[in-house]
Amino acid sequence: MGSAHAQDPHYSQFFSSPLTLNPAFTGKFSGTYRLAGNYRNQWPSINNAFTTSTFSADVHFMQDHIPNNDTWGVGLAGYSDNSSNGAVKFNYASLSTAYHKGLDEDGYQQFGAGFQVTYANMLINTAELKFEDQLTSSGFTGVTSEAFNGATLASNYIDVNAGILYNGSTSDRNNFYFGISMYHINRPKQQFTGAQYVLNPRTTFHGGGYFPLGPSTTLHLSALQMIQGGASETMAGGAIQLMATPDAVKPTSLYFGSWVRFSDAVIPYLGLEFDDFRIGLTYDYNTSALKTASQNKGGIEVSLIYVRRPSTDRPVNCPKF
């Protein structure tokens, strides 16, 4: 093979993985701290072709030493992307910070900027790789396996990411936001066996918002445009929130809706929110030319977000989807 092309791992529920979408989301939530977890299994019928998982935690920092309408956040994120049934493993650890400056007295409108540094570790267990020329009458043997001799290839690099975010509200029941992020600003070099590959920057334009449709119904919308090298991705969609207990301080809600990854997949979404938790479930239904091979099967994805929200605090509207 003379060349190969790839793009960063990413989620259909991009809105539920804030620190991998935009470093400026660090600390942008209503509460004292936030925990987020994500898991994606792409094409599970092809023996764990791609499995991706993320865990992140962010908190507000020095809130008593900055203006009341400002927010300063710091966060940590761990990111694992495995392919070829675990033979190829990319692991990432990130530290991020963002400052959100209030544009009005109550802090309902803020402009924020975030910065993130990531350590990336790459491993290839060649003993677990199988190639066409290895398949013989006596099993998987042959020249490719002998060339690697079961060695584990390893490499690492430092990555720099940044982003900006505007967030606003006109009432206590609506919110809108727009952000731009760029990952791999320093264009780190990846290498295993001497040849180097320069990682292309990934730029993402994203936005969304929510507004009420009735006393117990809210419409959430969001979209993104992601560009990296010669690859691009466009997603848009939304979900309806039905509140079972609209008068409660922390209402229990059911979400249902769908997003579309244009020229690729339709992505139904189902979510449940109770107390300080929100659980989301999606499934990519493949609609592109790949559907002949995939049989319309895409990736299943699960997200869980926990935001500690003391009932005594004044809620501040923040991006949700």
DRENDOVEX-257290 format. One record per residue (C-alpha): residue number from 1; x, z, y; residue in one letter. Coordinates in pm, whole numbers. Each point is the difference from the previous one (the first is absolute). Layout:
REM DRENDOVEX-257290
@voro:NUM&c1:X&c3:Z&c2:Y&lumvex:a
...
This chain:
REM DRENDOVEX-257290
@voro:1&c1:0&c3:0&c2:0&lumvex:m
@voro:2&c1:145&c3:-104&c2:334&lumvex:g
@voro:3&c1:-208&c3:221&c2:229&lumvex:s
@voro:4&c1:-274&c3:262&c2:5&lumvex:a
@voro:5&c1:-237&c3:134&c2:265&lumvex:h
@voro:6&c1:-162&c3:343&c2:30&lumvex:a
@voro:7&c1:-176&c3:229&c2:244&lumvex:q
@voro:8&c1:-25&c3:375&c2:51&lumvex:d
@voro:9&c1:-235&c3:203&c2:-221&lumvex:p
@voro:10&c1:-321&c3:78&c2:184&lumvex:h
@voro:11&c1:-349&c3:138&c2:-52&lumvex:y
@voro:12&c1:-349&c3:-145&c2:19&lumvex:s
@voro:13&c1:-103&c3:338&c2:142&lumvex:q
@voro:14&c1:260&c3:-34&c2:276&lumvex:f
@voro:15&c1:-201&c3:243&c2:214&lumvex:f
@voro:16&c1:56&c3:278&c2:-256&lumvex:s
@voro:17&c1:381&c3:-25&c2:5&lumvex:s
@voro:18&c1:72&c3:63&c2:369&lumvex:p
@voro:19&c1:378&c3:51&c2:-9&lumvex:l
@voro:20&c1:65&c3:-326&c2:-188&lumvex:t
@voro:21&c1:-224&c3:-193&c2:242&lumvex:l
@voro:22&c1:136&c3:122&c2:335&lumvex:n
@voro:23&c1:242&c3:286&c2:84&lumvex:p
@voro:24&c1:-210&c3:56&c2:314&lumvex:a
@voro:25&c1:-275&c3:145&c2:-224&lumvex:f
@voro:26&c1:221&c3:306&c2:-57&lumvex:t
@voro:27&c1:-196&c3:301&c2:127&lumvex:g
@voro:28&c1:-300&c3:-212&c2:99&lumvex:k
@voro:29&c1:-281&c3:202&c2:-159&lumvex:f
@voro:30&c1:-238&c3:278&c2:95&lumvex:s
@voro:31&c1:120&c3:318&c2:-172&lumvex:g
@voro:32&c1:315&c3:199&c2:-70&lumvex:t
@voro:33&c1:158&c3:-206&c2:-279&lumvex:y
@voro:34&c1:-76&c3:-305&c2:-215&lumvex:r
@voro:35&c1:89&c3:-91&c2:-359&lumvex:l
@voro:36&c1:-51&c3:-352&c2:-134&lumvex:a
@voro:37&c1:47&c3:-145&c2:-348&lumvex:g
@voro:38&c1:-43&c3:-358&c2:-122&lumvex:n
@voro:39&c1:29&c3:-176&c2:-336&lumvex:y
@voro:40&c1:-29&c3:-371&c2:-75&lumvex:r
@voro:41&c1:27&c3:-185&c2:-332&lumvex:n
@voro:42&c1:24&c3:-374&c2:62&lumvex:q
@voro:43&c1:-113&c3:-217&c2:-293&lumvex:w
@voro:44&c1:-23&c3:292&c2:-247&lumvex:p
@voro:45&c1:-74&c3:-244&c2:-284&lumvex:s
@voro:46&c1:358&c3:-138&c2:31&lumvex:i
@voro:47&c1:169&c3:315&c2:-134&lumvex:n
@voro:48&c1:53&c3:187&c2:330&lumvex:n
@voro:49&c1:127&c3:-303&c2:191&lumvex:a
@voro:50&c1:6&c3:192&c2:330&lumvex:f
@voro:51&c1:-86&c3:368&c2:53&lumvex:t
@voro:52&c1:37&c3:156&c2:344&lumvex:t
@voro:53&c1:-51&c3:360&c2:110&lumvex:s
@voro:54&c1:47&c3:187&c2:327&lumvex:t
@voro:55&c1:-18&c3:359&c2:117&lumvex:f
@voro:56&c1:27&c3:104&c2:364&lumvex:s
@voro:57&c1:-37&c3:314&c2:210&lumvex:a
@voro:58&c1:-6&c3:30&c2:378&lumvex:d
@voro:59&c1:-62&c3:285&c2:243&lumvex:v
@voro:60&c1:-35&c3:63&c2:370&lumvex:h
@voro:61&c1:322&c3:123&c2:159&lumvex:f
@voro:62&c1:55&c3:238&c2:293&lumvex:m
@voro:63&c1:-363&c3:-31&c2:108&lumvex:q
@voro:64&c1:28&c3:314&c2:216&lumvex:d
@voro:65&c1:288&c3:-150&c2:198&lumvex:h
@voro:66&c1:-149&c3:-336&c2:100&lumvex:i
@voro:67&c1:-310&c3:-89&c2:209&lumvex:p
@voro:68&c1:-335&c3:66&c2:-170&lumvex:n
@voro:69&c1:-94&c3:-368&c2:7&lumvex:n
@voro:70&c1:326&c3:-108&c2:-168&lumvex:d
@voro:71&c1:88&c3:5&c2:-371&lumvex:t
@voro:72&c1:342&c3:5&c2:-164&lumvex:w
@voro:73&c1:23&c3:-55&c2:-374&lumvex:g
@voro:74&c1:269&c3:4&c2:-267&lumvex:v
@voro:75&c1:-41&c3:-122&c2:-356&lumvex:g
@voro:76&c1:158&c3:-62&c2:-338&lumvex:l
@voro:77&c1:-87&c3:-273&c2:-247&lumvex:a
@voro:78&c1:104&c3:-86&c2:-355&lumvex:g
@voro:79&c1:-62&c3:-350&c2:-132&lumvex:y
@voro:80&c1:52&c3:-141&c2:-350&lumvex:s
@voro:81&c1:-44&c3:-362&c2:-105&lumvex:d
@voro:82&c1:57&c3:-88&c2:-368&lumvex:n
@voro:83&c1:-22&c3:-341&c2:-163&lumvex:s
@voro:84&c1:67&c3:-163&c2:-338&lumvex:s
@voro:85&c1:-149&c3:301&c2:-183&lumvex:n
@voro:86&c1:238&c3:238&c2:180&lumvex:g
@voro:87&c1:320&c3:-201&c2:-52&lumvex:a
@voro:88&c1:33&c3:-59&c2:376&lumvex:v
@voro:89&c1:-43&c3:305&c2:223&lumvex:k
@voro:90&c1:10&c3:21&c2:378&lumvex:f
@voro:91&c1:-26&c3:351&c2:147&lumvex:n
@voro:92&c1:-23&c3:86&c2:369&lumvex:y
@voro:93&c1:18&c3:325&c2:201&lumvex:a
@voro:94&c1:-99&c3:-7&c2:367&lumvex:s
@voro:95&c1:14&c3:233&c2:299&lumvex:l
@voro:96&c1:-217&c3:-94&c2:298&lumvex:s
@voro:97&c1:-105&c3:134&c2:338&lumvex:t
@voro:98&c1:-247&c3:-119&c2:263&lumvex:a
@voro:99&c1:-107&c3:116&c2:343&lumvex:y
@voro:100&c1:-351&c3:-73&c2:128&lumvex:h
@voro:101&c1:-46&c3:26&c2:376&lumvex:k
@voro:102&c1:-347&c3:88&c2:127&lumvex:g
@voro:103&c1:-141&c3:-248&c2:252&lumvex:l
@voro:104&c1:-291&c3:221&c2:105&lumvex:d
@voro:105&c1:-60&c3:371&c2:44&lumvex:e
@voro:106&c1:-163&c3:56&c2:-340&lumvex:d
@voro:107&c1:245&c3:-210&c2:-200&lumvex:g
@voro:108&c1:-269&c3:-237&c2:-127&lumvex:y
@voro:109&c1:222&c3:-291&c2:99&lumvex:q
@voro:110&c1:363&c3:5&c2:-107&lumvex:q
@voro:111&c1:291&c3:-237&c2:-18&lumvex:f
@voro:112&c1:258&c3:79&c2:-266&lumvex:g
@voro:113&c1:337&c3:-121&c2:-120&lumvex:a
@voro:114&c1:160&c3:83&c2:-334&lumvex:g
@voro:115&c1:340&c3:-31&c2:-167&lumvex:f
@voro:116&c1:93&c3:21&c2:-368&lumvex:q
@voro:117&c1:321&c3:4&c2:-204&lumvex:v
@voro:118&c1:-16&c3:-82&c2:-372&lumvex:t
@voro:119&c1:248&c3:39&c2:-283&lumvex:y
@voro:120&c1:-60&c3:-260&c2:-272&lumvex:a
@voro:121&c1:135&c3:21&c2:-355&lumvex:n
@voro:122&c1:-24&c3:-294&c2:-241&lumvex:m
@voro:123&c1:50&c3:11&c2:-378&lumvex:l
@voro:124&c1:-19&c3:-271&c2:-267&lumvex:i
@voro:125&c1:18&c3:110&c2:-363&lumvex:n
@voro:126&c1:120&c3:-325&c2:-157&lumvex:t
@voro:127&c1:-55&c3:134&c2:-352&lumvex:a
@voro:128&c1:-376&c3:-12&c2:69&lumvex:e
@voro:129&c1:0&c3:-358&c2:127&lumvex:l
@voro:130&c1:-102&c3:-282&c2:-233&lumvex:k
@voro:131&c1:85&c3:-366&c2:64&lumvex:f
@voro:132&c1:-108&c3:-322&c2:-166&lumvex:e
@voro:133&c1:339&c3:-78&c2:-152&lumvex:d
@voro:134&c1:7&c3:342&c2:-169&lumvex:q
@voro:135&c1:-299&c3:-76&c2:-222&lumvex:l
@voro:136&c1:137&c3:-106&c2:-339&lumvex:t
@voro:137&c1:-116&c3:23&c2:-360&lumvex:s
@voro:138&c1:163&c3:343&c2:-26&lumvex:s
@voro:139&c1:-151&c3:144&c2:318&lumvex:g
@voro:140&c1:112&c3:30&c2:360&lumvex:f
@voro:141&c1:370&c3:-88&c2:-20&lumvex:t
@voro:142&c1:216&c3:-261&c2:165&lumvex:g
@voro:143&c1:225&c3:-83&c2:291&lumvex:v
@voro:144&c1:-192&c3:164&c2:286&lumvex:t
@voro:145&c1:-8&c3:343&c2:-160&lumvex:s
@voro:146&c1:366&c3:-31&c2:-93&lumvex:e
@voro:147&c1:93&c3:-91&c2:359&lumvex:a
@voro:148&c1:-157&c3:320&c2:137&lumvex:f
@voro:149&c1:108&c3:211&c2:-299&lumvex:n
@voro:150&c1:-279&c3:251&c2:71&lumvex:g
@voro:151&c1:146&c3:102&c2:336&lumvex:a
@voro:152&c1:-206&c3:165&c2:274&lumvex:t
@voro:153&c1:39&c3:-174&c2:337&lumvex:l
@voro:154&c1:-35&c3:223&c2:306&lumvex:a
@voro:155&c1:10&c3:-46&c2:375&lumvex:s
@voro:156&c1:-129&c3:168&c2:317&lumvex:n
@voro:157&c1:-41&c3:-56&c2:372&lumvex:y
@voro:158&c1:-125&c3:163&c2:321&lumvex:i
@voro:159&c1:-307&c3:-145&c2:169&lumvex:d
@voro:160&c1:-127&c3:40&c2:359&lumvex:v
@voro:161&c1:-369&c3:-41&c2:93&lumvex:n
@voro:162&c1:-205&c3:48&c2:319&lumvex:a
@voro:163&c1:-346&c3:-54&c2:142&lumvex:g
@voro:164&c1:-243&c3:58&c2:286&lumvex:i
@voro:165&c1:-366&c3:101&c2:-8&lumvex:l
@voro:166&c1:-286&c3:20&c2:251&lumvex:y
@voro:167&c1:-301&c3:217&c2:-85&lumvex:n
@voro:168&c1:-318&c3:55&c2:201&lumvex:g
@voro:169&c1:-355&c3:137&c2:-7&lumvex:s
@voro:170&c1:-294&c3:-20&c2:239&lumvex:t
@voro:171&c1:-210&c3:268&c2:-172&lumvex:s
@voro:172&c1:30&c3:259&c2:-276&lumvex:d
@voro:173&c1:-126&c3:-253&c2:-258&lumvex:r
@voro:174&c1:213&c3:-307&c2:53&lumvex:n
@voro:175&c1:365&c3:-99&c2:-11&lumvex:n
@voro:176&c1:210&c3:-314&c2:31&lumvex:f
@voro:177&c1:370&c3:-68&c2:-41&lumvex:y
@voro:178&c1:264&c3:-275&c2:0&lumvex:f
@voro:179&c1:358&c3:16&c2:-120&lumvex:g
@voro:180&c1:312&c3:-203&c2:-65&lumvex:i
@voro:181&c1:273&c3:102&c2:-243&lumvex:s
@voro:182&c1:328&c3:-149&c2:-115&lumvex:m
@voro:183&c1:186&c3:101&c2:-315&lumvex:y
@voro:184&c1:362&c3:-96&c2:-88&lumvex:h
@voro:185&c1:96&c3:-29&c2:367&lumvex:i
@voro:186&c1:368&c3:32&c2:-92&lumvex:n
@voro:187&c1:-34&c3:-273&c2:-268&lumvex:r
@voro:188&c1:169&c3:198&c2:-278&lumvex:p
@voro:189&c1:193&c3:-178&c2:-274&lumvex:k
@voro:190&c1:-101&c3:21&c2:-364&lumvex:q
@voro:191&c1:250&c3:-74&c2:-275&lumvex:q
@voro:192&c1:61&c3:73&c2:-369&lumvex:f
@voro:193&c1:273&c3:-230&c2:-128&lumvex:t
@voro:194&c1:187&c3:-113&c2:313&lumvex:g
@voro:195&c1:-248&c3:-246&c2:150&lumvex:a
@voro:196&c1:-180&c3:141&c2:305&lumvex:q
@voro:197&c1:-357&c3:-46&c2:112&lumvex:y
@voro:198&c1:-99&c3:87&c2:356&lumvex:v
@voro:199&c1:-342&c3:166&c2:8&lumvex:l
@voro:200&c1:-231&c3:-175&c2:245&lumvex:n
@voro:201&c1:-185&c3:216&c2:258&lumvex:p
@voro:202&c1:-367&c3:63&c2:-76&lumvex:r
@voro:203&c1:-227&c3:-7&c2:306&lumvex:t
@voro:204&c1:-358&c3:124&c2:-21&lumvex:t
@voro:205&c1:-277&c3:-28&c2:259&lumvex:f
@voro:206&c1:-290&c3:227&c2:-90&lumvex:h
@voro:207&c1:-311&c3:146&c2:158&lumvex:g
@voro:208&c1:-338&c3:147&c2:-67&lumvex:g
@voro:209&c1:-264&c3:245&c2:104&lumvex:g
@voro:210&c1:-332&c3:159&c2:-78&lumvex:y
@voro:211&c1:-333&c3:45&c2:178&lumvex:f
@voro:212&c1:-338&c3:151&c2:-94&lumvex:p
@voro:213&c1:-288&c3:-202&c2:-144&lumvex:l
@voro:214&c1:-231&c3:299&c2:-13&lumvex:g
@voro:215&c1:-2&c3:382&c2:-10&lumvex:p
@voro:216&c1:159&c3:8&c2:-345&lumvex:s
@voro:217&c1:151&c3:-349&c2:-33&lumvex:t
@voro:218&c1:330&c3:-132&c2:136&lumvex:t
@voro:219&c1:164&c3:-342&c2:-30&lumvex:l
@voro:220&c1:380&c3:-10&c2:-48&lumvex:h
@voro:221&c1:195&c3:-323&c2:53&lumvex:l
@voro:222&c1:369&c3:-88&c2:-29&lumvex:s
@voro:223&c1:231&c3:-300&c2:-32&lumvex:a
@voro:224&c1:367&c3:-90&c2:-14&lumvex:l
@voro:225&c1:233&c3:-296&c2:22&lumvex:q
@voro:226&c1:331&c3:50&c2:-182&lumvex:m
@voro:227&c1:296&c3:-238&c2:32&lumvex:i
@voro:228&c1:329&c3:12&c2:-189&lumvex:q
@voro:229&c1:237&c3:-293&c2:-26&lumvex:g
@voro:230&c1:-209&c3:-298&c2:-104&lumvex:g
@voro:231&c1:-280&c3:214&c2:-145&lumvex:a
@voro:232&c1:-310&c3:120&c2:183&lumvex:s
@voro:233&c1:-309&c3:197&c2:-87&lumvex:e
@voro:234&c1:-331&c3:43&c2:180&lumvex:t
@voro:235&c1:-252&c3:268&c2:-92&lumvex:m
@voro:236&c1:-330&c3:103&c2:158&lumvex:a
@voro:237&c1:-305&c3:197&c2:-103&lumvex:g
@voro:238&c1:-196&c3:317&c2:40&lumvex:g
@voro:239&c1:-199&c3:280&c2:-156&lumvex:a
@voro:240&c1:-326&c3:182&c2:70&lumvex:i
@voro:241&c1:14&c3:380&c2:16&lumvex:q
@voro:242&c1:-315&c3:180&c2:-114&lumvex:l
@voro:243&c1:3&c3:371&c2:88&lumvex:m
@voro:244&c1:-186&c3:225&c2:-243&lumvex:a
@voro:245&c1:43&c3:301&c2:233&lumvex:t
@voro:246&c1:26&c3:-146&c2:354&lumvex:p
@voro:247&c1:-49&c3:336&c2:172&lumvex:d
@voro:248&c1:284&c3:173&c2:-187&lumvex:a
@voro:249&c1:337&c3:65&c2:165&lumvex:v
@voro:250&c1:163&c3:-195&c2:-285&lumvex:k
@voro:251&c1:-273&c3:-233&c2:-128&lumvex:p
@voro:252&c1:-2&c3:-137&c2:-353&lumvex:t
@voro:253&c1:-3&c3:-381&c2:13&lumvex:s
@voro:254&c1:-18&c3:-302&c2:-228&lumvex:l
@voro:255&c1:181&c3:-322&c2:99&lumvex:y
@voro:256&c1:-58&c3:-348&c2:-138&lumvex:f
@voro:257&c1:118&c3:-336&c2:123&lumvex:g
@voro:258&c1:254&c3:-273&c2:-56&lumvex:s
@voro:259&c1:315&c3:-155&c2:140&lumvex:w
@voro:260&c1:122&c3:-357&c2:-46&lumvex:v
@voro:261&c1:359&c3:-114&c2:-40&lumvex:r
@voro:262&c1:-48&c3:-357&c2:115&lumvex:f
@voro:263&c1:89&c3:-272&c2:-252&lumvex:s
@voro:264&c1:65&c3:267&c2:-262&lumvex:d
@voro:265&c1:-258&c3:268&c2:-84&lumvex:a
@voro:266&c1:-325&c3:180&c2:74&lumvex:v
@voro:267&c1:50&c3:377&c2:-5&lumvex:i
@voro:268&c1:-309&c3:223&c2:-48&lumvex:p
@voro:269&c1:47&c3:357&c2:128&lumvex:y
@voro:270&c1:-169&c3:326&c2:-100&lumvex:l
@voro:271&c1:86&c3:332&c2:162&lumvex:g
@voro:272&c1:-108&c3:364&c2:1&lumvex:l
@voro:273&c1:74&c3:255&c2:271&lumvex:e
@voro:274&c1:-60&c3:374&c2:-36&lumvex:f
@voro:275&c1:147&c3:304&c2:170&lumvex:d
@voro:276&c1:354&c3:-114&c2:101&lumvex:d
@voro:277&c1:38&c3:-271&c2:-268&lumvex:f
@voro:278&c1:-63&c3:-374&c2:-8&lumvex:r
@voro:279&c1:31&c3:-197&c2:-326&lumvex:i
@voro:280&c1:2&c3:-380&c2:-3&lumvex:g
@voro:281&c1:-20&c3:-253&c2:-283&lumvex:l
@voro:282&c1:48&c3:-378&c2:20&lumvex:t
@voro:283&c1:43&c3:-289&c2:-241&lumvex:y
@voro:284&c1:145&c3:-339&c2:93&lumvex:d
@voro:285&c1:-219&c3:-281&c2:-135&lumvex:y
@voro:286&c1:231&c3:-299&c2:5&lumvex:n
@voro:287&c1:-149&c3:-316&c2:161&lumvex:t
@voro:288&c1:311&c3:-215&c2:55&lumvex:s
@voro:289&c1:141&c3:-273&c2:-226&lumvex:a
@voro:290&c1:170&c3:281&c2:-192&lumvex:l
@voro:291&c1:-339&c3:95&c2:-146&lumvex:k
@voro:292&c1:54&c3:-250&c2:-283&lumvex:t
@voro:293&c1:287&c3:213&c2:-130&lumvex:a
@voro:294&c1:-128&c3:339&c2:116&lumvex:s
@voro:295&c1:-360&c3:-62&c2:-114&lumvex:q
@voro:296&c1:-106&c3:138&c2:340&lumvex:n
@voro:297&c1:167&c3:332&c2:-80&lumvex:k
@voro:298&c1:199&c3:153&c2:284&lumvex:g
@voro:299&c1:115&c3:354&c2:65&lumvex:g
@voro:300&c1:-174&c3:335&c2:-20&lumvex:i
@voro:301&c1:87&c3:241&c2:279&lumvex:e
@voro:302&c1:-78&c3:368&c2:65&lumvex:v
@voro:303&c1:62&c3:201&c2:317&lumvex:s
@voro:304&c1:-36&c3:367&c2:88&lumvex:l
@voro:305&c1:35&c3:145&c2:350&lumvex:i
@voro:306&c1:-15&c3:369&c2:84&lumvex:y
@voro:307&c1:-13&c3:106&c2:365&lumvex:v
@voro:308&c1:-4&c3:371&c2:69&lumvex:r
@voro:309&c1:-269&c3:36&c2:268&lumvex:r
@voro:310&c1:-71&c3:356&c2:112&lumvex:p
@voro:311&c1:-369&c3:26&c2:88&lumvex:s
@voro:312&c1:91&c3:181&c2:324&lumvex:t
@voro:313&c1:192&c3:-298&c2:142&lumvex:d
@voro:314&c1:-156&c3:-254&c2:231&lumvex:r
@voro:315&c1:-7&c3:-325&c2:-200&lumvex:p
@voro:316&c1:185&c3:-294&c2:150&lumvex:v
@voro:317&c1:-99&c3:-352&c2:-103&lumvex:n
@voro:318&c1:285&c3:-179&c2:-175&lumvex:c
@voro:319&c1:43&c3:-324&c2:-200&lumvex:p
@voro:320&c1:-160&c3:29&c2:-342&lumvex:k
@voro:321&c1:-7&c3:-350&c2:-150&lumvex:f
